[in-house]
């Protein structure tokens, strides 16, 4: 992590682990921050601390796995209703432009079908 980000305060956390391992830790941390009052499974839009920004900037060989990780976090109800999701799909080994565009389109469709575009 860029050292300049360390001075942003207590709302910025760098977790040195895979996203799959971080999701349960994030959920627990949010529960602790709220004093355990929000179980993270409620369907309301707010109450409690939730994540406002999720950035996935990985170079992966399995593009669907990157989206699946986000959708798993989404299912855990750890995002604010107005959360922003930034996904950088990098697939620079073994795919031509047409194949890359198809993969990106497929994953965009998965996100849309899951309701990720309707987080507000």
N, C-alpha and C positions, 0 to 999 in steps of 0.2 A: 504494500500500500504506500502511496505517495506520502512522505512525512508531513506535507502541508495539511493533509486531511486529519491528522491527529489532533489538531487544535480546534476542530469544529464542535467539540463538546460531547456531552453524554448521549446525544441522540444518534451518533455515528458509531457503528460497531463493525469491526473487521473480524470475521470469523475464519480462522485458518483451517478450513475443513471443506469437505464436499458439501454441496447444497443439500443433498439427501440426509447427511448427518446434522446439518445446521437447522433444518426445519423443526424437529422436535425441541431443540434447544431454544430456538426463537419463540416457539409457542410457550414453553415453560417460563422463559424470561418475561414475556408479556403478561403471563398470569401473575408472576411474582411482582411485577411492577404495579399491577392493579390490586395487589393484596389478595389475589386468589378469587376475587369477586366475579370475574368474567371467565367462564369455563372454556371460551374459545370456540364453542360449538353452537352458540346462539345464532339466530337468523336475523337479529336486528342489525342495523347499519352501524352502530356506533358503540357506545359504551366501551370504555376500556381502551387500552393502548393497542394500536395495530400498526402495521407497516404501511407507509405512504409511498415508498419507492422500492421497486425490485429491479435490479440491473443484472442481466446475465450476459456477460461478455467473454464467452469461452470459445476456444477453438476446439471443436469436437468432431469426431468422426461419425457419431450417431446423433444426427440432428433431432430426430423425434424424441430422444432421451432428454434433451435439453428442455423441450416444451413439456414433456411429461413431468419433469421436476417442478416446473412452475405450476402446472395443473395440480400436482400433489399439494403444493403449498397453498394454492387457491382453495382446495378442498378442506384444508385445515382451518379455514376462516381466520387467517392471521392478517389479512389485508383490510385496509380502510376501504369503504365503498368507492372513494374517488382516487384510489391508488393508481400510480403510473407503473407500467411494466415496460422496460426497455430490453429488447432482445436483439442481440447482434448475432446473426447466423454467419459463421465463418466455416466454409468448407472448401479449403484451398488445395486439397489433395485428391486427385482422382475423379473429379467431376467437371464436365464441360458446363458452359453457361446455361444451356437448355436444361440439363439435369438439375443444376443448382436452383434455377428459377422454379422448376417443378417442385423440388423439395420445400423451398420457401413457401410456395403457394399452398402446398398440402398442410404445412404446419400452421400457416395463418388460418386456414379453414378449421383446423382442429381447435384453435384458440377461440374462434368465433362460435363454433358449435358448442363449446363448453361454457359460453357466456362470458368469457374474459373481456370482451369488448363492451359488456354492459355492466361493468363494475360500479358505475354511478347509480 
